[in-house]
Amino acid sequence: MPRKSYLSKQTLRRRGRAHWFVRLAEKGFVPAPCSPYGSHKLIAACPPELFDNPHQVTRCRQRNRRDLLAQTGFNHCTRMKLRLPDLKRAMPVRVNAPTPRTAADLLKPVLPEGSKVEEG
């Protein structure tokens, strides 16, 4: 019989926040290493079960585990730019797709409504 977890929901969410980078990589994209602008909002918007607001990302932001990309099957690094609905500028991301067109097709279903995808 499976054992029931005795950890609270808050504890499970806090532990999951440490693995935000791997969760985004499994969805097929990660913030670019040089993208400080807007990445908090992207990280908070894409796994919404982990973060209530972008300010909670601040403590977990240093966990950019680029060494885990190959383990998650992240073989391609197509450069794209995202413009979330509440951001003025586009922010760079790396997408696990061979071409920009397939990268745009991969990003559209996982981004919040009203987001724009650009090549770049």
C-alpha positions, 0 to 999 in steps of 0.5 A, a space after each residue: 500500500 502506498 504511504 501517505 505523505 505527511 508533509 503539508 501542502 506549503 512544504 511540498 510547494 516550497 520544495 518544488 520551487 527549488 526545481 523550477 529550472 528542471 520543470 521549465 526545461 521539461 516543458 521545452 524552454 528556459 530563460 537565457 543566461 543573460 535575461 534578468 529582465 522579466 524572468 521572474 514573471 516568466 518563472 512564476 507564470 509557467 509553473 503556476 502551481 509553485 508560485 503565487 506571485 513573482 516575488 517568491 521567485 527571488 529566493 529560488 532564482 539562483 538555482 539555474 541548473 544549466 548542468 541538468 539540461 542534457 539530462 532532461 533531453 534538452 538537445 537544441 538551444 534555439 534563441 527566441 524572445 518572449 513578450 509576456 502580457 505585462 512586460 514592455 520588452 521582450 526577454 530572451 529564452 532558449 528553446 529545445 527545438 531545431 528551428 524557430 518555427 517549431 520553437 514558436 509552436 512549442 512555446 504557444 501552448 505553455 505560455 500565458 494568454 496574450 504572450 507573443 513569441 519572436 525569433 531572435 
